[in-house]
Each structure stands twice: as structure tokens, then as C-alpha cells.
Amino acid sequence: MRIAGWAIALMVALASPSFALAAGKDAVTKDQRTKGMADAPALLSAAGSDCKMADARFIGEAVDAKTKAKTQLYEVACTGSEGLLVEKVSTDPAPQLFTCMEAASAAASGNKSANQCVLPGNADPMAGLLPFVQKSGVDCTPDKARALGHSSTNVFFELACHQGPPGYILQISSPPSLDKPITAESCLMFDPNTTVHCELTDRAAQMSIVDKLVAQSGKTCVIKDRGYIGVASTGNTYYEVSCQDGKGYMLQTDTKGVFTKAIDCIDADVIAGGCKLTDTRQAKTEQNGLYSGLAKKAGFDCAVSGYAPFDTNEPGQEVVELACSNRPDGGIALFPVSGNQPGVVYDCAHSELMSYRCSLSKPSAAYSKLTADLKALGKGTCDVSESRVVGVTADKHGYIEVGCSDGLPGYMIEYTMNPITPKTPLVCAEAKGIGGGCTLPHNATKS
């Protein structure tokens, strides 16, 4: 399983226009609003912003004593989006845009000269972020937010959510636009010791989500340690917990952060390399012995050396692939989760007829079983060297195409199901109406 994430590009320092102007705390005059409403549309367009301007004001201008460059500053309120400060420097071709949240965060971090947004429509900078948070898809109603800075193409914010930790880092476009990609990543993805990290919730609070997930899982676990694994390509997020009794679990949540299942660490090797906080070696050895006994009870002689559970919804059954130390091929086992009834094991030569494909052993390890099927049907000259499961028909007849090592034409073997039993060997010329006929490279040229 691939665990994915994204990295923030190098960001400029948290900033807001600040030069020799009033900080914008005075009441907006009529002249300021008139000039702002007149000038701002062209400036927004030049900056590439799709802001639907609802209000604007001209804050003022300053001239650099050395370069003589003139800088003008405006504030704009945007309908349904984050408010902006627009800085136009006479020597620059395009205006620079700063969100009102950046301005507020700059002031909160100690920049007393940072100009602030004061238009009524920008009174609550966090309100302007809400549409972006909602579009990101995370379940977060921000109680607090702070700007982290921006690159040439993106602006970054930290969110502390009413729903509780871990919080998120939100990435939107610069200039802000709801029509461009928006992402929100858990604060747990960002190391507290790196430049980009969360501060509105500390690491311990962020990790408390593991406690909530354990409670929702129904597992009995006195928590020893907690870990964050990451987000898979499916969008599911994984956490790890180790317990005082030596057990451990991977905890899975869906794309909305809702708990979906707990996976015992002994079954979690396929998830980012398995559990790191729990030593599963002894437990796996014991489980190998248990599965060996269950397989033997089902009539399948397998000294289990490894296994891989299937993520299925078979009522009352555990589905697991078995690798065996005493035979080259393995099998797919369906063991009842309760009661004393024996399970059933399908060897890897035939398991795909039951919609289960083996991955712990090579396909060639099962060819001897198919060779034996042909011999049982009177075709003893073909040593199977390749195979393809064609499928099962509506009337419950299964078909497997095989090729022979001697280079002669192969067969389409027909099986009756439940139990899987070889019935008829069809030469490829007779099998053209079955699943498109023989398609293995050697058979296709001979038939």
C-alpha cells in the first residue's frame, strides 16, 4: 500500500503590506471608498484574481526615498471569499495580493506596522476561509486559524477545528480562487521541528485522535504508544496504537476522518510495511501454528509459513491466503470465525475460480495441480507451463486455459463447482465460444 502526502513549496515569510501609512484603524472615508471602488477592479484583474468585489477602499500611498518607487495600497472585500490587501508598486508590472488572514496573523505575530483589513465585509477574516475549508472535503469548522505564508502560487493556513484535534494545514491558490485546487492535510503529517508545522494544537493533542479511534473500535487496549502512519492512495488514513498487553492495531479512517476498522498488527504488514510500535513476531508464529491446524482440519496439508488476510465481507468467515513451507503452492482458506465446523481451502491452481487470487506464491508453483487434472481426464502428455483462469458461467461451470511445455496445443479445462472438480478437457479448437476462446500466446497461434 502506498502512503501518500504532499510537500509544501518554499514559502515567503509571513507578510502583510507595511510601510509609512496609517495602520488602517480609522473609519473609512467617502473619498477612500470612492477611489478604492474605482481603482480596485483593474488591479484585481492585473493580479489574476477572480474576486467578486463587494467593497473597496484606498488606504494610501508612500514613496521610497531611494528608488522613488511609489507604492499604493488598497483593501478589497470579496463576495464569498477571503478579503484582500492589494499592493501596487510603480516599478512592478503586477500588483501583489495578501489575504486579510495573512494581515491579521502578521499583526498577531508582532508586526505592529502591518496594515489590517477594516472593511465591514472583512471584519472576520476566518469567515472568508470557510468556503475553501468546505471545498477541501475535511470535517472541520475552524475555531482558530493562522496564515503560514505564501509562495508564488499558493497560500497556506493552519486550522484548529471545533471537532477537535488534529487540525489541518489548508492550501489554496494565490490569488485565492474556489475554482482552483484546494487541499487540507492533517497536522500530523507535519513534523513539529520543521519550518511548516501546526501550533494551534500541540503534538500530544493532535495524537489524541488515536484515543478516540480506539474507543470507537471496541478493542480492549490500555494505550502504550500512538503513531501516525499516513494517507493511502485510496484516501483512507491510518494510525497505529500499541497496547500494554503487547497487542497493537492499525486504525483506519475514511476520507472524512470517520473510523472504519481496526486491523490487528499481525495482519497489517501490507500497510506501509506494518506496525512499528508492536513486535508481532511471537504472535505471528502462534498464528502460523493455528492456521496450520485449521488447514489440516480442512484437508489441506500446509505447514503455514506466512499468511495474508483478505479484506472481504464474507459473513461468519475469515478469508486468508496461506504460504506453506512443506509445499511450493499455497491456498486460499475460508475459516469459520466461530463454531467447530471445518473450513475450506482452495489451492492456488483453482482459487481464482472462487474469485480469490494468490500472491504469496508464484503461479508456476500450482501448475502441477493442473497437470494432475489433465491426467485424471486422460490427457497425460501435457505438462502445464502456463495458465489463465477464464471464469465461471451462470450455470456454475468453471474454465481454466492451460498451455503445455512440449509446445503442442493446450486445453480449456472445464470444472464443476462446489467442490471444484475437473470434468472435460477441451482442445482450443472446441473452446472458441468460451470466454473468447484460447488466448495464451502459444495456444492462440496453434488454434
FIZATOR-694569 format. One record per residue (C-alpha): x negated, y negated, z negated; chain; residue number from 1; residue in three letters. Coordinates in Angstrom, 1 decimal, decimal comma. Layout:
REM residues N
ATOM      X      Y      Z chain   n res
ATOM      X      Y      Z     A NUM ALA
...
This chain:
REM residues 447
ATOM      X      Y      Z chain   n res
ATOM    0,0    0,0    0,0     A   1 MET
ATOM   -1,4   -3,4    0,9     A   2 ARG
ATOM   -1,1   -6,0   -1,8     A   3 ILE
ATOM   -1,0   -9,4   -0,2     A   4 ALA
ATOM   -1,3  -13,0   -1,2     A   5 GLY
ATOM   -2,4  -16,4    0,3     A   6 TRP
ATOM   -5,1  -18,8   -0,5     A   7 ALA
ATOM   -4,7  -22,5   -0,8     A   8 ILE
ATOM   -6,9  -24,5    1,6     A   9 ALA
ATOM   -9,3  -27,0    0,1     A  10 LEU
ATOM   -7,2  -29,8   -1,3     A  11 MET
ATOM   -8,0  -33,5   -1,7     A  12 VAL
ATOM   -7,9  -34,9   -5,2     A  13 ALA
ATOM   -4,5  -35,7   -6,6     A  14 LEU
ATOM   -3,8  -39,1   -5,4     A  15 ALA
ATOM   -1,3  -41,9   -5,1     A  16 SER
ATOM   -1,9  -45,3   -3,4     A  17 PRO
ATOM   -3,6  -47,6   -5,9     A  18 SER
ATOM   -5,1  -51,0   -5,2     A  19 PHE
ATOM   -4,7  -54,5   -6,3     A  20 ALA
ATOM   -0,9  -54,6   -6,3     A  21 LEU
ATOM    1,7  -54,6   -8,9     A  22 ALA
ATOM    2,5  -51,1  -10,0     A  23 ALA
ATOM    6,0  -51,3   -8,7     A  24 GLY
ATOM    7,8  -51,5  -12,0     A  25 LYS
ATOM    9,6  -54,8  -11,3     A  26 ASP
ATOM   13,1  -54,9   -9,8     A  27 ALA
ATOM   13,2  -54,6   -6,1     A  28 VAL
ATOM   13,8  -57,9   -4,4     A  29 THR
ATOM   16,0  -58,5   -1,5     A  30 LYS
ATOM   13,0  -59,5    0,7     A  31 ASP
ATOM   11,1  -56,3   -0,3     A  32 GLN
ATOM   14,1  -54,2    0,7     A  33 ARG
ATOM   14,7  -56,1    4,0     A  34 THR
ATOM   11,1  -55,8    5,1     A  35 LYS
ATOM   10,9  -52,1    4,0     A  36 GLY
ATOM   14,1  -51,2    5,9     A  37 MET
ATOM   12,8  -52,9    9,0     A  38 ALA
ATOM    9,2  -51,6    9,0     A  39 ASP
ATOM    9,5  -48,1    7,5     A  40 ALA
ATOM   11,2  -46,2   10,4     A  41 PRO
ATOM    8,3  -46,9   12,7     A  42 ALA
ATOM    5,8  -46,0   10,1     A  43 LEU
ATOM    7,5  -42,7    9,3     A  44 LEU
ATOM    7,6  -41,8   12,9     A  45 SER
ATOM    4,0  -42,6   13,4     A  46 ALA
ATOM    3,1  -40,4   10,4     A  47 ALA
ATOM    5,1  -37,4   11,9     A  48 GLY
ATOM    7,8  -37,5    9,1     A  49 SER
ATOM   11,4  -36,3    9,7     A  50 ASP
ATOM   12,6  -38,2    6,6     A  51 CYS
ATOM   16,2  -39,4    6,9     A  52 LYS
ATOM   15,6  -42,8    5,4     A  53 MET
ATOM   18,3  -43,8    2,8     A  54 ALA
ATOM   16,4  -46,8    1,3     A  55 ASP
ATOM   13,1  -48,5    1,5     A  56 ALA
ATOM   11,1  -51,3    0,0     A  57 ARG
ATOM    7,9  -53,2    0,9     A  58 PHE
ATOM    5,6  -53,0   -2,1     A  59 ILE
ATOM    2,8  -55,3   -1,0     A  60 GLY
ATOM   -0,5  -55,6    0,8     A  61 GLU
ATOM   -4,1  -56,1    0,0     A  62 ALA
ATOM   -7,3  -56,9    2,0     A  63 VAL
ATOM  -10,6  -55,2    1,4     A  64 ASP
ATOM  -13,2  -57,8    0,6     A  65 ALA
ATOM  -16,0  -56,0    2,5     A  66 LYS
ATOM  -14,3  -54,4    5,5     A  67 THR
ATOM  -11,4  -56,9    5,8     A  68 LYS
ATOM   -9,1  -54,0    6,4     A  69 ALA
ATOM   -5,5  -54,8    5,5     A  70 LYS
ATOM   -3,5  -52,2    3,6     A  71 THR
ATOM    0,3  -52,3    3,3     A  72 GLN
ATOM    2,3  -50,1    1,0     A  73 LEU
ATOM    6,0  -49,1    1,2     A  74 TYR
ATOM    8,3  -46,8   -0,7     A  75 GLU
ATOM   11,0  -44,8    1,1     A  76 VAL
ATOM   13,9  -42,7   -0,3     A  77 ALA
ATOM   14,8  -39,8    2,0     A  78 CYS
ATOM   18,2  -38,1    2,0     A  79 THR
ATOM   18,0  -34,5    0,7     A  80 GLY
ATOM   14,2  -34,6    0,5     A  81 SER
ATOM   11,3  -35,8   -1,5     A  82 GLU
ATOM   10,7  -39,6   -1,7     A  83 GLY
ATOM    7,5  -41,0   -0,2     A  84 LEU
ATOM    4,9  -43,8   -0,6     A  85 LEU
ATOM    3,7  -44,9    2,9     A  86 VAL
ATOM    0,3  -46,4    3,1     A  87 GLU
ATOM   -0,7  -48,2    6,3     A  88 LYS
ATOM   -4,3  -49,3    6,7     A  89 VAL
ATOM   -5,1  -51,5    9,6     A  90 SER
ATOM   -8,2  -49,6   10,6     A  91 THR
ATOM   -6,4  -46,2   10,6     A  92 ASP
ATOM   -4,2  -45,0   13,6     A  93 PRO
ATOM   -1,6  -43,3   11,4     A  94 ALA
ATOM   -0,1  -44,1    8,1     A  95 PRO
ATOM   -0,8  -41,9    5,1     A  96 GLN
ATOM    2,1  -40,3    3,1     A  97 LEU
ATOM    2,3  -39,4   -0,6     A  98 PHE
ATOM    5,2  -37,8   -2,3     A  99 THR
ATOM    6,8  -39,5   -5,3     A 100 CYS
ATOM    5,9  -36,4   -7,3     A 101 MET
ATOM    2,3  -37,0   -6,5     A 102 GLU
ATOM    2,6  -40,6   -7,6     A 103 ALA
ATOM    4,2  -39,5  -10,9     A 104 ALA
ATOM    1,6  -36,8  -11,5     A 105 SER
ATOM   -1,3  -39,2  -10,8     A 106 ALA
ATOM    0,1  -41,6  -13,4     A 107 ALA
ATOM    0,6  -38,8  -15,9     A 108 ALA
ATOM   -3,0  -37,7  -15,4     A 109 SER
ATOM   -4,3  -41,1  -16,4     A 110 GLY
ATOM   -4,4  -43,1  -13,2     A 111 ASN
ATOM   -2,8  -46,3  -14,6     A 112 LYS
ATOM   -3,1  -48,2  -11,4     A 113 SER
ATOM   -1,2  -45,6   -9,3     A 114 ALA
ATOM    1,8  -47,2   -7,7     A 115 ASN
ATOM    5,1  -45,5   -8,6     A 116 GLN
ATOM    8,4  -44,8   -6,9     A 117 CYS
ATOM   11,2  -47,0   -8,3     A 118 VAL
ATOM   14,0  -47,0   -5,8     A 119 LEU
ATOM   17,2  -45,5   -7,3     A 120 PRO
ATOM   17,1  -42,6   -4,8     A 121 GLY
ATOM   13,7  -41,7   -6,1     A 122 ASN
ATOM   14,4  -42,0   -9,8     A 123 ALA
ATOM   13,9  -38,3  -10,3     A 124 ASP
ATOM   11,1  -37,1   -8,1     A 125 PRO
ATOM   11,7  -33,4   -9,2     A 126 MET
ATOM   15,2  -33,6   -7,7     A 127 ALA
ATOM   13,6  -34,2   -4,3     A 128 GLY
ATOM   11,8  -30,9   -4,6     A 129 LEU
ATOM   14,9  -28,8   -5,3     A 130 LEU
ATOM   15,8  -28,2   -1,6     A 131 PRO
ATOM   12,3  -26,9   -1,0     A 132 PHE
ATOM   12,4  -24,6   -4,0     A 133 VAL
ATOM   15,7  -23,2   -2,9     A 134 GLN
ATOM   14,5  -22,6    0,6     A 135 LYS
ATOM   11,4  -20,8   -0,7     A 136 SER
ATOM   13,7  -18,0   -2,0     A 137 GLY
ATOM   12,4  -17,7   -5,5     A 138 VAL
ATOM   14,7  -17,7   -8,5     A 139 ASP
ATOM   13,6  -21,0  -10,1     A 140 CYS
ATOM   15,4  -24,0  -11,4     A 141 THR
ATOM   12,4  -26,3  -12,3     A 142 PRO
ATOM   12,4  -27,8  -15,8     A 143 ASP
ATOM    8,9  -29,3  -15,1     A 144 LYS
ATOM    6,8  -29,9  -12,0     A 145 ALA
ATOM    3,5  -31,5  -11,2     A 146 ARG
ATOM    1,7  -32,2   -8,0     A 147 ALA
ATOM   -1,6  -30,4   -7,4     A 148 LEU
ATOM   -2,7  -32,4   -4,4     A 149 GLY
ATOM   -2,5  -32,0   -0,6     A 150 HIS
ATOM   -4,5  -31,0    2,4     A 151 SER
ATOM   -4,1  -32,4    5,9     A 152 SER
ATOM   -1,1  -30,1    6,5     A 153 THR
ATOM    0,3  -29,1    3,1     A 154 ASN
ATOM    1,3  -30,4   -0,3     A 155 VAL
ATOM    1,2  -28,2   -3,4     A 156 PHE
ATOM    3,2  -28,4   -6,6     A 157 PHE
ATOM    3,3  -26,3   -9,8     A 158 GLU
ATOM    6,8  -25,4  -11,1     A 159 LEU
ATOM    7,8  -24,4  -14,6     A 160 ALA
ATOM   11,2  -22,7  -14,3     A 161 CYS
ATOM   14,3  -22,8  -16,6     A 162 HIS
ATOM   14,4  -19,0  -16,0     A 163 GLN
ATOM   11,1  -18,7  -17,9     A 164 GLY
ATOM    7,6  -17,7  -17,0     A 165 PRO
ATOM    5,6  -17,0  -15,0     A 166 PRO
ATOM    6,3  -20,2  -12,9     A 167 GLY
ATOM    5,2  -20,8   -9,3     A 168 TYR
ATOM    2,9  -22,8   -7,1     A 169 ILE
ATOM    5,0  -24,3   -4,3     A 170 LEU
ATOM    3,5  -25,0   -0,9     A 171 GLN
ATOM    5,4  -27,3    1,5     A 172 ILE
ATOM    4,3  -29,2    4,7     A 173 SER
ATOM    2,7  -32,6    4,7     A 174 SER
ATOM    4,7  -34,7    5,6     A 175 PRO
ATOM    7,5  -32,8    3,7     A 176 PRO
ATOM    9,9  -31,0    6,0     A 177 SER
ATOM   12,5  -28,4    5,3     A 178 LEU
ATOM   12,2  -27,2    8,9     A 179 ASP
ATOM    8,6  -26,0    8,3     A 180 LYS
ATOM    7,3  -23,0    6,4     A 181 PRO
ATOM    7,7  -23,1    2,6     A 182 ILE
ATOM    6,2  -20,6    0,2     A 183 THR
ATOM    6,2  -20,1   -3,6     A 184 ALA
ATOM    3,7  -17,8   -5,2     A 185 GLU
ATOM    3,7  -16,6   -8,8     A 186 SER
ATOM    1,4  -18,4  -11,2     A 187 CYS
ATOM   -0,1  -15,0  -12,0     A 188 LEU
ATOM   -1,7  -15,0   -8,6     A 189 MET
ATOM   -4,0  -17,9   -9,6     A 190 PHE
ATOM   -6,9  -17,4  -12,0     A 191 ASP
ATOM   -6,8  -19,9  -14,8     A 192 PRO
ATOM  -10,5  -20,5  -14,3     A 193 ASN
ATOM  -10,3  -21,6  -10,7     A 194 THR
ATOM   -9,6  -25,1   -9,3     A 195 THR
ATOM   -6,0  -24,2   -8,3     A 196 VAL
ATOM   -4,1  -22,8  -11,3     A 197 HIS
ATOM   -1,0  -23,3  -13,4     A 198 CYS
ATOM   -1,0  -25,5  -16,6     A 199 GLU
ATOM    2,7  -26,0  -17,3     A 200 LEU
ATOM    2,8  -22,4  -18,7     A 201 THR
ATOM   -0,3  -20,7  -20,2     A 202 ASP
ATOM   -1,5  -17,2  -19,1     A 203 ARG
ATOM    0,0  -15,5  -22,2     A 204 ALA
ATOM    3,4  -17,0  -21,4     A 205 ALA
ATOM    3,1  -16,0  -17,8     A 206 GLN
ATOM    2,3  -12,4  -18,7     A 207 MET
ATOM    5,4  -12,3  -21,0     A 208 SER
ATOM    7,4  -11,3  -17,9     A 209 ILE
ATOM    5,9   -7,8  -18,3     A 210 VAL
ATOM    7,6   -7,5  -21,7     A 211 ASP
ATOM   10,9   -8,4  -20,2     A 212 LYS
ATOM   10,5   -5,8  -17,4     A 213 LEU
ATOM    9,5   -3,1  -19,9     A 214 VAL
ATOM   12,7   -3,8  -21,8     A 215 ALA
ATOM   14,8   -3,6  -18,6     A 216 GLN
ATOM   13,1   -0,4  -17,6     A 217 SER
ATOM   14,4    1,6  -20,5     A 218 GLY
ATOM   11,0    3,1  -21,1     A 219 LYS
ATOM    9,8    3,5  -24,7     A 220 THR
ATOM    6,5    1,6  -24,8     A 221 CYS
ATOM    4,7   -0,2  -27,5     A 222 VAL
ATOM    2,7   -2,5  -25,3     A 223 ILE
ATOM   -1,1   -2,3  -25,5     A 224 LYS
ATOM   -2,0   -4,4  -22,5     A 225 ASP
ATOM   -0,5   -6,1  -19,5     A 226 ARG
ATOM   -1,6   -6,7  -15,9     A 227 GLY
ATOM   -0,5   -8,4  -12,7     A 228 TYR
ATOM   -1,1   -6,3   -9,5     A 229 ILE
ATOM    0,3   -8,5   -6,7     A 230 GLY
ATOM    2,9   -8,7   -3,9     A 231 VAL
ATOM    3,1   -5,9   -1,3     A 232 ALA
ATOM    3,8   -6,5    2,3     A 233 SER
ATOM    7,4   -5,4    1,6     A 234 THR
ATOM    7,8   -8,5   -0,7     A 235 GLY
ATOM    8,0   -6,3   -3,8     A 236 ASN
ATOM    5,9   -7,5   -6,8     A 237 THR
ATOM    4,0   -5,1   -9,1     A 238 TYR
ATOM    2,9   -5,4  -12,7     A 239 TYR
ATOM    1,1   -2,9  -14,9     A 240 GLU
ATOM    1,7   -2,1  -18,6     A 241 VAL
ATOM   -0,3    0,2  -20,8     A 242 SER
ATOM    1,3    1,7  -24,0     A 243 CYS
ATOM   -0,1    2,5  -27,4     A 244 GLN
ATOM    0,8    6,2  -26,9     A 245 ASP
ATOM   -1,6    6,5  -23,9     A 246 GLY
ATOM    1,1    6,2  -21,2     A 247 LYS
ATOM    1,4    3,5  -18,6     A 248 GLY
ATOM    3,6    2,2  -15,9     A 249 TYR
ATOM    3,7    0,2  -12,7     A 250 MET
ATOM    6,7   -2,2  -12,9     A 251 LEU
ATOM    8,3   -3,2   -9,6     A 252 GLN
ATOM   10,5   -6,2   -8,9     A 253 THR
ATOM   12,2   -7,1   -5,6     A 254 ASP
ATOM   11,7  -10,3   -3,6     A 255 THR
ATOM   14,0  -12,2   -6,0     A 256 LYS
ATOM   12,0  -11,1   -9,0     A 257 GLY
ATOM   14,7   -8,6  -10,2     A 258 VAL
ATOM   13,4   -5,4  -11,8     A 259 PHE
ATOM   13,9   -2,3   -9,6     A 260 THR
ATOM   11,9    0,5  -11,1     A 261 LYS
ATOM    9,1    1,7  -13,4     A 262 ALA
ATOM    6,6    4,1  -11,9     A 263 ILE
ATOM    4,6    6,4  -14,2     A 264 ASP
ATOM    0,9    5,7  -13,8     A 265 CYS
ATOM    0,2    9,3  -12,9     A 266 ILE
ATOM    2,4    8,8   -9,8     A 267 ASP
ATOM    1,1    5,3   -8,9     A 268 ALA
ATOM   -2,1    5,9   -7,0     A 269 ASP
ATOM   -0,6    4,7   -3,8     A 270 VAL
ATOM    0,0    1,2   -5,3     A 271 ILE
ATOM   -3,2   -0,9   -4,9     A 272 ALA
ATOM   -5,4    2,0   -6,0     A 273 GLY
ATOM   -3,3    2,9   -9,0     A 274 GLY
ATOM   -3,3    1,9  -12,7     A 275 CYS
ATOM   -6,4    0,2  -14,1     A 276 LYS
ATOM   -5,2   -0,1  -17,8     A 277 LEU
ATOM   -4,3    3,5  -18,3     A 278 THR
ATOM   -6,6    6,6  -18,0     A 279 ASP
ATOM   -4,4    9,2  -16,2     A 280 THR
ATOM   -7,0   11,9  -15,7     A 281 ARG
ATOM   -5,7   14,2  -18,5     A 282 GLN
ATOM   -2,1   13,5  -17,7     A 283 ALA
ATOM   -2,7   14,4  -14,0     A 284 LYS
ATOM   -4,5   17,6  -15,0     A 285 THR
ATOM   -1,5   18,6  -17,1     A 286 GLU
ATOM    0,9   17,7  -14,3     A 287 GLN
ATOM   -1,0   19,7  -11,8     A 288 ASN
ATOM   -0,5   22,7  -14,0     A 289 GLY
ATOM    3,2   22,0  -14,4     A 290 LEU
ATOM    3,7   21,7  -10,6     A 291 TYR
ATOM    1,7   24,9  -10,1     A 292 SER
ATOM    4,1   26,8  -12,3     A 293 GLY
ATOM    7,2   25,3  -10,7     A 294 LEU
ATOM    5,8   26,1   -7,2     A 295 ALA
ATOM    5,1   29,7   -8,1     A 296 LYS
ATOM    8,6   30,0   -9,6     A 297 LYS
ATOM   10,0   28,7   -6,2     A 298 ALA
ATOM    8,0   31,4   -4,4     A 299 GLY
ATOM    5,2   29,1   -3,1     A 300 PHE
ATOM    1,7   30,2   -4,2     A 301 ASP
ATOM   -0,1   26,9   -4,8     A 302 CYS
ATOM   -2,8   26,0   -7,4     A 303 ALA
ATOM   -1,9   22,3   -7,3     A 304 VAL
ATOM   -5,0   20,1   -7,0     A 305 SER
ATOM   -3,2   16,9   -6,2     A 306 GLY
ATOM    0,3   15,6   -5,6     A 307 TYR
ATOM    2,2   12,5   -4,3     A 308 ALA
ATOM    5,8   11,8   -5,2     A 309 PRO
ATOM    8,3   10,7   -2,5     A 310 PHE
ATOM   10,3    7,6   -3,2     A 311 ASP
ATOM   13,7    9,2   -2,4     A 312 THR
ATOM   17,2    9,2   -3,8     A 313 ASN
ATOM   17,8   12,9   -3,9     A 314 GLU
ATOM   20,3   13,3   -6,7     A 315 PRO
ATOM   19,0   15,5   -9,5     A 316 GLY
ATOM   15,8   16,4   -7,7     A 317 GLN
ATOM   12,2   15,3   -7,8     A 318 GLU
ATOM   10,6   15,4   -4,4     A 319 VAL
ATOM    6,8   15,7   -4,4     A 320 VAL
ATOM    4,1   16,7   -1,9     A 321 GLU
ATOM    1,6   19,3   -3,2     A 322 LEU
ATOM   -2,0   19,8   -2,2     A 323 ALA
ATOM   -3,4   23,3   -3,1     A 324 CYS
ATOM   -6,9   24,5   -4,0     A 325 SER
ATOM   -6,1   28,1   -3,0     A 326 ASN
ATOM   -4,8   27,5    0,5     A 327 ARG
ATOM   -5,6   25,0    3,3     A 328 PRO
ATOM   -2,0   23,9    3,8     A 329 ASP
ATOM    0,3   22,3    1,2     A 330 GLY
ATOM    4,0   21,8    0,9     A 331 GLY
ATOM    6,9   19,5    0,0     A 332 ILE
ATOM    8,6   20,6   -3,2     A 333 ALA
ATOM   12,1   19,7   -4,3     A 334 LEU
ATOM   12,2   20,4   -8,1     A 335 PHE
ATOM   15,4   20,0  -10,2     A 336 PRO
ATOM   14,9   17,4  -12,9     A 337 VAL
ATOM   17,0   19,4  -15,4     A 338 SER
ATOM   18,1   23,0  -15,9     A 339 GLY
ATOM   16,3   26,2  -15,3     A 340 ASN
ATOM   17,1   26,7  -11,6     A 341 GLN
ATOM   14,1   27,2   -9,4     A 342 PRO
ATOM   13,1   24,5   -6,9     A 343 GLY
ATOM   12,3   25,0   -3,2     A 344 VAL
ATOM    9,1   24,3   -1,4     A 345 VAL
ATOM    8,8   23,8    2,3     A 346 TYR
ATOM    5,3   24,4    3,7     A 347 ASP
ATOM    3,8   21,7    5,8     A 348 CYS
ATOM    4,3   23,5    9,0     A 349 ALA
ATOM    8,1   23,2    8,7     A 350 HIS
ATOM    8,8   20,4    6,1     A 351 SER
ATOM    9,3   17,8    8,8     A 352 GLU
ATOM   12,4   19,7    9,9     A 353 LEU
ATOM   13,8   18,7    6,5     A 354 MET
ATOM   12,6   15,1    7,1     A 355 SER
ATOM    9,5   15,3    4,9     A 356 TYR
ATOM    6,1   14,8    6,4     A 357 ARG
ATOM    2,9   16,0    4,7     A 358 CYS
ATOM    0,0   13,6    4,3     A 359 SER
ATOM   -2,3   15,2    1,8     A 360 LEU
ATOM   -3,4   18,0    4,2     A 361 SER
ATOM   -4,3   17,9    7,9     A 362 LYS
ATOM   -1,7   19,1   10,4     A 363 PRO
ATOM   -4,2   21,8   11,7     A 364 SER
ATOM   -4,0   23,4    8,2     A 365 ALA
ATOM   -0,5   24,5    8,9     A 366 ALA
ATOM   -1,0   25,9   12,5     A 367 TYR
ATOM   -1,5   29,5   11,2     A 368 SER
ATOM    2,1   29,4    9,9     A 369 LYS
ATOM    3,4   28,5   13,4     A 370 LEU
ATOM    1,2   31,2   14,9     A 371 THR
ATOM    2,8   33,7   12,5     A 372 ALA
ATOM    6,3   32,5   13,5     A 373 ASP
ATOM    5,4   33,3   17,2     A 374 LEU
ATOM    4,1   36,7   16,3     A 375 LYS
ATOM    7,2   37,5   14,4     A 376 ALA
ATOM    9,1   36,7   17,6     A 377 LEU
ATOM    6,9   38,9   19,7     A 378 GLY
ATOM    4,6   36,3   21,1     A 379 LYS
ATOM    1,3   37,4   19,6     A 380 GLY
ATOM   -1,1   35,9   22,2     A 381 THR
ATOM   -0,7   32,2   21,2     A 382 CYS
ATOM   -2,9   30,8   18,5     A 383 ASP
ATOM   -1,3   27,4   17,8     A 384 VAL
ATOM   -3,6   24,5   18,3     A 385 SER
ATOM   -1,2   21,6   18,3     A 386 GLU
ATOM    2,4   21,0   17,3     A 387 SER
ATOM    5,3   18,5   17,4     A 388 ARG
ATOM    8,5   18,5   15,4     A 389 VAL
ATOM   11,3   17,8   17,9     A 390 VAL
ATOM   14,1   17,6   15,4     A 391 GLY
ATOM   17,3   19,3   14,2     A 392 VAL
ATOM   20,6   19,4   16,2     A 393 THR
ATOM   24,0   18,6   14,9     A 394 ALA
ATOM   24,8   22,3   14,7     A 395 ASP
ATOM   21,7   22,8   12,4     A 396 LYS
ATOM   19,2   24,3   14,8     A 397 HIS
ATOM   15,6   23,1   14,4     A 398 GLY
ATOM   12,9   22,9   17,1     A 399 TYR
ATOM    9,1   22,6   17,0     A 400 ILE
ATOM    7,0   22,4   20,1     A 401 GLU
ATOM    3,6   24,2   19,9     A 402 VAL
ATOM    0,6   24,4   22,2     A 403 GLY
ATOM   -1,8   27,3   22,4     A 404 CYS
ATOM   -5,6   27,3   22,0     A 405 SER
ATOM   -6,1   29,5   25,1     A 406 ASP
ATOM   -4,8   26,8   27,4     A 407 GLY
ATOM   -1,8   28,8   28,5     A 408 LEU
ATOM    1,7   27,1   28,4     A 409 PRO
ATOM    3,1   26,7   24,9     A 410 GLY
ATOM    6,6   27,1   23,5     A 411 TYR
ATOM    9,5   25,4   21,9     A 412 MET
ATOM   10,3   27,4   18,8     A 413 ILE
ATOM   14,0   27,4   17,7     A 414 GLU
ATOM   14,7   27,8   14,0     A 415 TYR
ATOM   17,8   28,4   12,0     A 416 THR
ATOM   18,0   26,3    8,9     A 417 MET
ATOM   18,5   26,8    5,2     A 418 ASN
ATOM   16,4   28,9    4,9     A 419 PRO
ATOM   14,2   27,9    7,8     A 420 ILE
ATOM   13,7   31,0    9,9     A 421 THR
ATOM   12,2   31,4   13,4     A 422 PRO
ATOM   14,9   32,5   15,9     A 423 LYS
ATOM   13,8   32,1   19,5     A 424 THR
ATOM   10,6   31,3   21,4     A 425 PRO
ATOM   11,5   29,2   24,4     A 426 LEU
ATOM    8,9   28,6   27,2     A 427 VAL
ATOM    8,7   24,9   28,1     A 428 CYS
ATOM   10,5   25,5   31,4     A 429 ALA
ATOM   13,5   26,7   29,4     A 430 GLU
ATOM   13,4   23,8   27,0     A 431 ALA
ATOM   13,8   20,8   29,3     A 432 LYS
ATOM   17,2   19,9   27,8     A 433 GLY
ATOM   16,0   20,0   24,2     A 434 ILE
ATOM   14,8   16,6   23,0     A 435 GLY
ATOM   13,4   15,7   26,3     A 436 GLY
ATOM   11,5   18,9   26,7     A 437 GLY
ATOM    7,9   19,7   26,0     A 438 CYS
ATOM    5,7   16,6   25,8     A 439 THR
ATOM    2,5   17,7   24,2     A 440 LEU
ATOM   -0,3   16,8   26,7     A 441 PRO
ATOM   -1,2   20,3   27,7     A 442 HIS
ATOM    2,4   21,6   27,8     A 443 ASN
ATOM    3,6   18,6   29,8     A 444 ALA
ATOM    1,1   19,3   32,6     A 445 THR
ATOM    1,8   23,0   32,7     A 446 LYS
ATOM    5,6   22,8   32,6     A 447 SER
